[in-house]
């Protein structure tokens, strides 16, 4: 196999395993992967429309509705009509989401520290630049 093929395979494997590790730790706290990913997305851009949130998460509308129904039942989000388009709904975090998000971040930070421990800062900088370049190219081709 060529270096680029091996890199692509390794990148996919690491991303899946990292998310699986984090998911298992958060699942123990009663959070499904779909819910904690949605909460994190909303914490970065609260007030997204359901359509924009679905695009951000890479899920279809009906899938997002099930995720949001669960988060709403837990009191972590609320859906509001958009003033400029009554058919659209904005999703907002509630105050009850704050401690949950703190717990998600605490667990994510600990997992990241554990996985990156002992890796030189220079190596992480090179890896980050490579990944940023790949991400930029992916954005351009969509």
For each residue, the residues with C-beta under 8 A, 3 or more apart:
1: 5 6 9
2: 5 6
3: 6 7
4: 7 8
5: 1 2 8 9
6: 1 2 3 9 10
7: 3 4 10 11
8: 4 5 11 12
9: 1 5 6 12 13
10: 6 7 13 14
11: 7 8 14 15 131
12: 8 9 15 16
13: 9 10 16 17
14: 10 11 17 18
15: 11 12 18 19
16: 12 13 19 20
17: 13 14 20 21
18: 14 15 21 22 111 115
19: 15 16 22 23 33
20: 16 17 23 24
21: 17 18 24 25 111 115
22: 18 19 25 26 107 108 111
23: 19 20 26 27 33 36
24: 20 21 27 28
25: 21 22 28 29 107 111
26: 22 23 29 31 33 36 104 107
27: 23 24 30 31 32 33
28: 24 25
29: 25 26 103 107
30: 27
31: 26 27 35 36 39 100 104
32: 27 35 36 70
33: 19 23 26 27 36 37
34: 37 38 59 63 67
35: 31 32 38 39 67 70 71 74 76
36: 23 26 31 32 33 39 40 104
37: 33 34 40 41 57
38: 34 35 41 42 53 57 64 67 68 71
39: 31 35 36 42 43 71 76 77 93 97 100 101 104
40: 36 37 43 44 101 104
41: 37 38 44 45 48 53 56 57
42: 38 39 45 46 48 53 77 91 92 93 97
43: 39 40 46 93 97 101
44: 40 41
45: 41 42 48 52 56
46: 42 43 92 93
47: 90 91 92
48: 41 42 45 52 53 56 90 91
49: 52 53 82 88 89 90 91
50: 53 54 61 64 65 68 79 88 89 90 91
51: 54 55 61 88
52: 45 48 49 55 56
53: 38 41 42 48 49 50 56 57 64 91
54: 50 51 57 59 60 61 63 64
55: 51 52 58
56: 41 45 48 52 53
57: 37 38 41 53 54 64 67
58: 55
59: 34 54 63 64 67
60: 54 63 64
61: 50 51 54 64 65
62: 65 66
63: 34 54 59 60 66 67
64: 38 50 53 54 57 59 60 61 67 68
65: 50 61 62 68 69
66: 62 63 69 70
67: 34 35 38 57 59 63 64 70 71
68: 38 50 64 65 71 72 77 79 91
69: 65 66 72 73
70: 32 35 66 67 73 74
71: 35 38 39 67 68 74 76 77
72: 68 69 75 76 77 78 79
73: 69 70
74: 35 70 71 96
75: 72 94 96
76: 35 39 71 72 93 94 96 97 100
77: 39 42 68 71 72 91 92 93 94 97
78: 72 91 92 94
79: 50 68 72 89 90 91 92
80: 89 90 92
81: 86 88 89 90
82: 49 85 86 88 89 90
83:
84:
85: 82 88
86: 81 82
87:
88: 49 50 51 81 82 85
89: 49 50 79 80 81 82
90: 47 48 49 50 79 80 81 82
91: 42 47 48 49 50 53 68 77 78 79
92: 42 46 47 77 78 79 80
93: 39 42 43 46 76 77 97 98 101
94: 75 76 77 78 97
95: 98
96: 74 75 76 99 100
97: 39 42 43 76 77 93 94 100 101
98: 93 95 101 102
99: 96 102 103
100: 31 39 76 96 97 103 104
101: 39 40 43 93 97 98 104 105
102: 98 99 105 106
103: 29 99 100 106 107
104: 26 31 36 39 40 100 101 107 108
105: 101 102 108 109
106: 102 103 109 110
107: 22 25 26 29 103 104 110 111
108: 22 104 105 111 112
109: 105 106 112 113
110: 106 107 113 114
111: 18 21 22 25 107 108 114 115
112: 108 109 115 116
113: 109 110 116 117
114: 110 111 117
115: 18 21 111 112
116: 112 113 119 124
117: 113 114
118:
119: 116 123 124
120: 123 124
121: 124 125
122: 125 126
123: 119 120 126 127
124: 116 119 120 121 127 128
125: 121 122 128 129
126: 122 123 129 130
127: 123 124 130 131
128: 124 125 131 132
129: 125 126 132 133
130: 126 127 133 134
131: 11 127 128 134 135
132: 128 129 135 136
133: 129 130 136 137
134: 130 131 137 138
135: 131 132 138 139
136: 132 133 139 140
137: 133 134 140 141
138: 134 135 141 142
139: 135 136 142
140: 136 137
141: 137 138
142: 138 139
